[in-house]
Amino acid sequence: MSEEPKRFKLREEKHVVAEIEIMAWSPTMDLLALANVNGDVLVNRLSWQRVWSLPPPTEGDKVGGFAWRPDGKVIAVGYKSGVLRICDVEKGDLVYVGSVKGGVTCIEWQEQSRHMCEKPERYAEDNSASYLPTAHQLNSLYSDNNLSKDQSGLEAYERFRSLTAQRELNMLMVGTSLSEVNLFSYGAFPTGVIDVSVDDVSGCQHVDSAIISPDLSCLSVVVKSISDGQVSFWNKTYSTSLLLARHEEIRILSSKYVMIASAQMELHVIIQQMCEAWEEILREMDSKLLKFAETKRQGNQGSISNDFLELLLFGTTSLELQSFLLQDLTDKGLKKLGFSIENSYSNIQKLVVRQLQRVSQNITSHLSDLHGMSQWYDKFGVLGLGTATVQKAVKMAGAFAISASELQQVIDTSIKNFKAFFRWLYIAILRLSNENLPPDINKMTQHDIKFVADFLRDNFSHLGEVSDSEEDSELDTSLASVEKPSRQGFKLEKVGQYLKKEDLAQPPNYNENPWVQFLNTTNYKDSQILYPCLHGKSIVQRKDLLDEAIAKAVMEPTTVIGNSMREVMSFPLISASEISQPDLRPPKVCQFTDEEKGVLWTVYVKHQLPCEWMYLMKHTIDMTENSEIEVLRISVGKFMESLEEPLEKPCERHMFVDVAVFNSQTLTLLLQEEHEEDTALLLQLPLALLPAAQFTRAQHIHFNPDMHVETVDVGPLLSKAGVNYQSNAVGHSIAVGGLRTTASMLLRSQRRIRLFLLDDGDGNDDEDEEEEETKDESTQLDDSAADSTKEDVDVTGEDDNKENDMAD
């Protein structure tokens, strides 16, 4: 050969505690993501320093696949439960959490060709961030009890919005166990869902692989089915012409959706904080008054409302009321209760004024932008953005903003009522105790007396005198309300009902609301531009209605884009028996594209691994129903011998153990010698070496797994100098990538990993090590995050190492 071939050089071997199932290298940094049998995701540096780890969303859940975004800044993790997580690479913070129907079986993240973004922008830049109010949320938007990681730093909703920072549209493809492919623009916007199940094929089907071409014109899917002990793979290709024609509009729509979704998540956190600010102690007054009323009822001693009115007007009390004030309430207990109510209401009021109204205003503004976009049918309406559904979402957002004002008024009224009522009770308790009154509260004006009288009328009149026929039934009701005072009995506390997922028990008088009066007295009640008032609904219910309206508006484009994808070809790829031996692994299929040549490659093996042959199939990206596919079967026999170091006993036959895509022009092969199972071979296979004339051509409608295909032995095309021999190692799988062209080989025990660097064969190990350390220091990760989790690095003792050695 004219130049020294590149080869993989062993760096070191590492041990892990739990068996590894999936490996993936970052495309831009020397970071290796691992998924183990426990469902944990581990991200390590090449030096094996732990960067962060992520437990599964629920116990027993496992990783179905993960994919790095092309720029390497975030990673998407899909689980068998259908949960989809997107994590920031610096600390592992959750940027986005979503879900798909069925379990995740494969996941791929690709970006559109940069050539498609070289044209000038046709749309003005979204400048909504310049005029919409913003605020910093100190809490993470995702509260996961299983996570014990620092959520400080850049706020989660800001990280989520940063998903759309790239000009190039990137697409996250998630295959599921229900034979569906879900497309997410920028990893968040649900762009389309397509059913790729194979007709007339029985048994369980799921998506094994899915990729999209760089020009967004073609989606290639491999579907796996299992039935009656047989495993079959089908290759299906779809035309995605709508994505190609409207990729700019989809990018703008995705960006706007992310802004709305981030505001929704922020709104969820604000309501959670409001619930935390509301305390159970606020019900204490209701509970004590209810018990006092029950005591008077049982003794037929009149009503509690009469006792309080008598105290207010004449300054006299019954013995029962005097005992209640001095022994049950007490002046100290009343002070404590008053302080708790005022403090809790003030905190909730701040969240309503500073946060809830701001976020609801932002959501309304962004939805209004979507409404304007939906009226441009040729550009956005054709994507399924419906004017009617978006308008309903706008009205629901406006109605939610009105509910924030309603809650604000309820809080203001409640604070005034409690202050006046508690001040009056406090004076009464001090007088009954014969204590001196403080000068500042010694007198009550006629206005104060009327205010308290109105408060007693509104809150105590429902517990007045009852007839004998109703006494027993009301007694049973009141006894039940002692345990559940929020449903019946006294309801002095009216704010907490807004924080429950149920209708308001004591809704305000909407007839006194100026906005309701305006709607009722004009002809605009059914107007499309005026926001309605949702009577009797809590804040939580109104948020659910808002989320539902937004979801309907967003799902229309998802459905339209998914339905626009047209099947171009479908044919069987593999048919094999299910695995019967534990040492064998199922057939493997992987796909990739060569943008420069406009070719889509499918690499697969038809038999259980290890096996003797591997197949390479290619076809043009712009497939039509009459296009041809080209297939070649390869084997690896005797390697090209070096004249300087001839092979003493050359192996005539090698077995394929695994294959990985190194780049669009090169495959990485993991082999083993036919009779030397404990020796693994790692080498590169340039696709340019494959003789183009040897590919078998056929139309896809005539292709079947048993058709005759030409076979080429690539062994003589590969130099022995480019092969890395690993003794005492039974290979299981490989992963390649990274900034400096790295590789990892998982051994059969799945608890030992060998790490490699690709060098130029010059043998200068010292220079490689110095370069390695320099680039480690210049990595973009936050070292503090790695240091904080340094103790999590998987290190096993000597006994574990011995056990692993025996297993391999």
RAURZI-V777105 format. One record per run of one state. SS is the DSSP state (~ for helix, > for strand, _ for the rest). FROM is the first residue (numbers start at 1). TO is the last residue. If there is no record, write none. Layout:
BEGIN
{{SS;FROM;TO} {SS;FROM;TO}}
END
This chain:
BEGIN
{{_;1;6} {>;7;15} {_;16;19} {>;20;25} {_;26;30} {>;31;36} {_;37;40} {>;41;45} {_;46;49} {>;50;54} {_;55;62} {>;63;68} {_;69;73} {>;74;79} {_;80;82} {>;83;88} {_;89;93} {>;94;99} {_;100;103} {>;104;111} {_;112;113} {~;114;117} {_;118;127} {~;128;131} {_;132;155} {~;156;164} {_;165;169} {>;170;176} {_;177;179} {>;180;185} {_;186;188} {>;189;195} {_;196;203} {>;204;212} {_;213;217} {>;218;227} {_;228;229} {>;230;239} {_;240;240} {~;241;245} {_;246;246} {~;247;277} {_;278;279} {~;280;298} {_;299;303} {~;304;314} {_;315;318} {~;319;329} {_;330;330} {~;331;374} {_;375;380} {~;381;383} {_;384;386} {~;387;432} {_;433;438} {~;439;441} {_;442;445} {~;446;463} {_;464;467} {~;468;483} {_;484;495} {~;496;499} {_;500;509} {~;510;512} {_;513;513} {~;514;520} {_;521;538} {~;539;564} {_;565;565} {>;566;577} {_;578;584} {>;585;585} {_;586;588} {>;589;594} {_;595;598} {>;599;604} {_;605;608} {>;609;609} {_;610;610} {>;611;611} {_;612;613} {>;614;620} {_;621;627} {>;628;635} {_;636;639} {>;640;640} {_;641;653} {>;654;663} {_;664;665} {>;666;673} {_;674;675} {>;676;686} {~;687;689} {_;690;691} {~;692;694} {_;695;695} {>;696;699} {~;700;702} {_;703;710} {>;711;713} {_;714;714} {~;715;717} {_;718;718} {>;719;719} {~;720;722} {_;723;723} {>;724;727} {_;728;730} {>;731;737} {_;738;741} {>;742;747} {_;748;751} {>;752;759} {_;760;764} {~;765;777} {_;778;782} {~;783;788} {_;789;789} {~;790;792} {_;793;797} {~;798;807} {_;808;808}}
END
